[in-house]
Amino acid sequence: MNREFGLDAWIYRDSVNAEQAEAWRTTEALVAMMARETAARNARFGVVSISVPIQVYPDSMLRGRFAREIGVTELFGPGRRIVELGRREGFPVLDLAPGFQSYADSHSAFLHGGGSMPLGVGHWNPTGHRMAGEAIARWMGGWLRGE
């Protein structure tokens, strides 16, 4: 299965043990604190939630098998948590993974891996970087124009 070193399957699950729940609370508290500190200095704060390879692997059957294996129905839970945090705390969030998955499926395109890494593994490849740059530029442009 397409598992990456350093990425634990628990991040996709809603029900986690006490240690994992504390990790999420700590992460959310730190991001919320950054948002408040930024606002206190009259600056804008936003978050971009990126994809991980299995979320955007261009094979829905493989993604589905992985999701079933780890006990979830889909793989967008981490981004949803950050989006919800942004709603609660009043900062914008761009979650790239859903759009990336749609693109990967419709174009049979790998957005991670390539070069010295197998396709579908590791960091974004040039296509993933281009898509991220374009999406972030559109998002920030709208954000800066007040849209």
SELO-285676 format. One record per residue (C-alpha): residue in one letter; x, y, z. Coordinates in nm, 3 decimals, decimal comma, always signed. Each point is the difference from the previous one (the first is absolute). Layout:
N
<rec r="A" u="X" v="Y" w="Z"/>
...
This chain:
147
<rec r="M" u="+0,000" v="+0,000" w="+0,000"/>
<rec r="N" u="+0,119" v="+0,353" w="-0,070"/>
<rec r="R" u="+0,117" v="+0,092" w="+0,351"/>
<rec r="E" u="+0,249" v="+0,275" w="+0,054"/>
<rec r="F" u="+0,269" v="+0,006" w="+0,263"/>
<rec r="G" u="-0,104" v="+0,235" w="+0,279"/>
<rec r="L" u="-0,370" v="+0,010" w="-0,092"/>
<rec r="D" u="-0,218" v="-0,187" w="+0,245"/>
<rec r="A" u="-0,344" v="-0,119" w="-0,107"/>
<rec r="W" u="-0,157" v="+0,137" w="+0,321"/>
<rec r="I" u="+0,002" v="+0,353" w="-0,142"/>
<rec r="Y" u="-0,288" v="-0,100" w="-0,230"/>
<rec r="R" u="-0,221" v="-0,129" w="+0,283"/>
<rec r="D" u="-0,243" v="+0,196" w="+0,215"/>
<rec r="S" u="+0,030" v="-0,233" w="+0,299"/>
<rec r="V" u="+0,353" v="-0,006" w="+0,135"/>
<rec r="N" u="+0,167" v="-0,091" w="+0,325"/>
<rec r="A" u="+0,081" v="+0,257" w="+0,272"/>
<rec r="E" u="+0,354" v="+0,064" w="-0,127"/>
<rec r="Q" u="-0,120" v="+0,062" w="-0,355"/>
<rec r="A" u="-0,288" v="+0,219" w="+0,120"/>
<rec r="E" u="+0,254" v="+0,206" w="+0,195"/>
<rec r="A" u="+0,215" v="+0,034" w="-0,313"/>
<rec r="W" u="-0,299" v="+0,143" w="-0,189"/>
<rec r="R" u="-0,089" v="+0,234" w="+0,291"/>
<rec r="T" u="+0,360" v="+0,124" w="+0,012"/>
<rec r="T" u="+0,012" v="+0,052" w="-0,376"/>
<rec r="E" u="-0,331" v="+0,186" w="-0,002"/>
<rec r="A" u="+0,102" v="+0,215" w="+0,299"/>
<rec r="L" u="+0,329" v="+0,097" w="-0,164"/>
<rec r="V" u="-0,164" v="+0,090" w="-0,332"/>
<rec r="A" u="-0,272" v="+0,199" w="+0,181"/>
<rec r="M" u="+0,268" v="+0,182" w="+0,200"/>
<rec r="M" u="+0,186" v="+0,089" w="-0,321"/>
<rec r="A" u="-0,326" v="+0,137" w="-0,145"/>
<rec r="R" u="-0,066" v="+0,214" w="+0,309"/>
<rec r="E" u="+0,360" v="+0,126" w="+0,017"/>
<rec r="T" u="-0,011" v="+0,092" w="-0,368"/>
<rec r="A" u="-0,334" v="+0,181" w="+0,037"/>
<rec r="A" u="+0,132" v="+0,187" w="+0,305"/>
<rec r="R" u="+0,268" v="+0,144" w="-0,229"/>
<rec r="N" u="-0,259" v="+0,106" w="-0,261"/>
<rec r="A" u="+0,123" v="-0,259" w="-0,248"/>
<rec r="R" u="-0,189" v="-0,269" w="-0,187"/>
<rec r="F" u="+0,030" v="-0,368" w="+0,082"/>
<rec r="G" u="-0,106" v="-0,296" w="-0,212"/>
<rec r="V" u="+0,081" v="-0,369" w="-0,022"/>
<rec r="V" u="+0,053" v="-0,226" w="-0,299"/>
<rec r="S" u="-0,065" v="-0,366" w="+0,073"/>
<rec r="I" u="+0,203" v="-0,209" w="-0,243"/>
<rec r="S" u="-0,054" v="-0,349" w="-0,137"/>
<rec r="V" u="+0,177" v="-0,319" w="+0,089"/>
<rec r="P" u="+0,058" v="-0,262" w="-0,270"/>
<rec r="I" u="-0,275" v="-0,249" w="+0,088"/>
<rec r="Q" u="-0,266" v="+0,273" w="+0,003"/>
<rec r="V" u="+0,066" v="+0,085" w="-0,364"/>
<rec r="Y" u="+0,123" v="-0,332" w="-0,137"/>
<rec r="P" u="-0,169" v="-0,027" w="-0,341"/>
<rec r="D" u="-0,163" v="-0,336" w="+0,074"/>
<rec r="S" u="-0,327" v="+0,023" w="+0,193"/>
<rec r="M" u="-0,004" v="-0,374" w="+0,063"/>
<rec r="L" u="+0,342" v="+0,011" w="+0,167"/>
<rec r="R" u="-0,105" v="+0,304" w="+0,209"/>
<rec r="G" u="-0,322" v="-0,176" w="+0,095"/>
<rec r="R" u="+0,185" v="-0,315" w="+0,100"/>
<rec r="F" u="+0,239" v="+0,204" w="+0,213"/>
<rec r="A" u="-0,291" v="+0,189" w="+0,162"/>
<rec r="R" u="-0,185" v="-0,324" w="+0,081"/>
<rec r="E" u="+0,321" v="-0,154" w="+0,136"/>
<rec r="I" u="+0,045" v="+0,285" w="+0,247"/>
<rec r="G" u="-0,372" v="+0,025" w="+0,084"/>
<rec r="V" u="-0,111" v="+0,326" w="-0,166"/>
<rec r="T" u="-0,234" v="+0,083" w="-0,286"/>
<rec r="E" u="+0,225" v="+0,264" w="-0,159"/>
<rec r="L" u="+0,341" v="+0,162" w="+0,051"/>
<rec r="F" u="-0,074" v="+0,373" w="+0,039"/>
<rec r="G" u="-0,042" v="+0,007" w="+0,379"/>
<rec r="P" u="+0,322" v="+0,190" w="+0,082"/>
<rec r="G" u="-0,080" v="+0,282" w="-0,241"/>
<rec r="R" u="-0,360" v="+0,018" w="+0,124"/>
<rec r="R" u="+0,128" v="+0,042" w="+0,355"/>
<rec r="I" u="+0,215" v="+0,296" w="-0,104"/>
<rec r="V" u="-0,286" v="+0,153" w="-0,203"/>
<rec r="E" u="-0,228" v="-0,030" w="+0,303"/>
<rec r="L" u="+0,267" v="+0,156" w="+0,222"/>
<rec r="G" u="+0,019" v="+0,291" w="-0,244"/>
<rec r="R" u="-0,377" v="+0,046" w="+0,019"/>
<rec r="R" u="+0,006" v="-0,002" w="+0,380"/>
<rec r="E" u="+0,299" v="+0,231" w="+0,028"/>
<rec r="G" u="-0,083" v="+0,231" w="-0,290"/>
<rec r="F" u="+0,283" v="-0,064" w="-0,247"/>
<rec r="P" u="-0,019" v="-0,128" w="-0,357"/>
<rec r="V" u="+0,117" v="-0,348" w="-0,097"/>
<rec r="L" u="+0,071" v="-0,141" w="-0,343"/>
<rec r="D" u="-0,023" v="-0,380" w="+0,002"/>
<rec r="L" u="+0,179" v="-0,121" w="-0,313"/>
<rec r="A" u="-0,059" v="-0,375" w="+0,032"/>
<rec r="P" u="-0,361" v="-0,026" w="-0,131"/>
<rec r="G" u="+0,072" v="+0,198" w="-0,317"/>
<rec r="F" u="+0,328" v="-0,183" w="-0,051"/>
<rec r="Q" u="-0,179" v="-0,335" w="+0,029"/>
<rec r="S" u="-0,258" v="+0,108" w="-0,255"/>
<rec r="Y" u="+0,275" v="+0,108" w="-0,241"/>
<rec r="A" u="+0,203" v="-0,318" w="+0,055"/>
<rec r="D" u="-0,303" v="-0,216" w="-0,072"/>
<rec r="S" u="-0,122" v="+0,189" w="-0,307"/>
<rec r="H" u="+0,349" v="+0,021" w="-0,153"/>
<rec r="S" u="+0,145" v="-0,330" w="+0,130"/>
<rec r="A" u="+0,280" v="+0,221" w="+0,129"/>
<rec r="F" u="+0,245" v="-0,056" w="+0,281"/>
<rec r="L" u="+0,059" v="+0,317" w="+0,202"/>
<rec r="H" u="+0,262" v="-0,152" w="+0,232"/>
<rec r="G" u="+0,319" v="-0,181" w="-0,087"/>
<rec r="G" u="+0,198" v="-0,038" w="-0,316"/>
<rec r="G" u="+0,366" v="+0,053" w="-0,075"/>
<rec r="S" u="+0,191" v="-0,208" w="+0,253"/>
<rec r="M" u="-0,323" v="-0,086" w="+0,190"/>
<rec r="P" u="-0,268" v="-0,241" w="-0,117"/>
<rec r="L" u="-0,312" v="+0,168" w="-0,137"/>
<rec r="G" u="-0,261" v="+0,059" w="+0,268"/>
<rec r="V" u="+0,257" v="+0,014" w="+0,284"/>
<rec r="G" u="+0,173" v="+0,285" w="+0,178"/>
<rec r="H" u="-0,014" v="+0,370" w="-0,069"/>
<rec r="W" u="-0,194" v="+0,174" w="-0,273"/>
<rec r="N" u="+0,141" v="-0,037" w="-0,347"/>
<rec r="P" u="+0,009" v="+0,291" w="-0,251"/>
<rec r="T" u="-0,371" v="-0,044" w="-0,079"/>
<rec r="G" u="-0,092" v="+0,005" w="+0,369"/>
<rec r="H" u="+0,214" v="+0,307" w="+0,061"/>
<rec r="R" u="-0,149" v="+0,182" w="-0,299"/>
<rec r="M" u="-0,355" v="-0,081" w="+0,112"/>
<rec r="A" u="+0,074" v="+0,109" w="+0,357"/>
<rec r="G" u="+0,159" v="+0,325" w="-0,115"/>
<rec r="E" u="-0,292" v="+0,081" w="-0,228"/>
<rec r="A" u="-0,262" v="-0,089" w="+0,262"/>
<rec r="I" u="+0,175" v="+0,201" w="+0,272"/>
<rec r="A" u="+0,045" v="+0,300" w="-0,232"/>
<rec r="R" u="-0,373" v="-0,004" w="-0,093"/>
<rec r="W" u="-0,099" v="-0,039" w="+0,366"/>
<rec r="M" u="+0,229" v="+0,276" w="+0,125"/>
<rec r="G" u="-0,100" v="+0,230" w="-0,286"/>
<rec r="G" u="-0,365" v="-0,035" w="+0,093"/>
<rec r="W" u="+0,079" v="+0,029" w="+0,367"/>
<rec r="L" u="+0,201" v="+0,319" w="-0,052"/>
<rec r="R" u="-0,280" v="+0,146" w="-0,214"/>
<rec r="G" u="-0,245" v="-0,078" w="+0,280"/>
<rec r="E" u="-0,188" v="-0,273" w="-0,189"/>
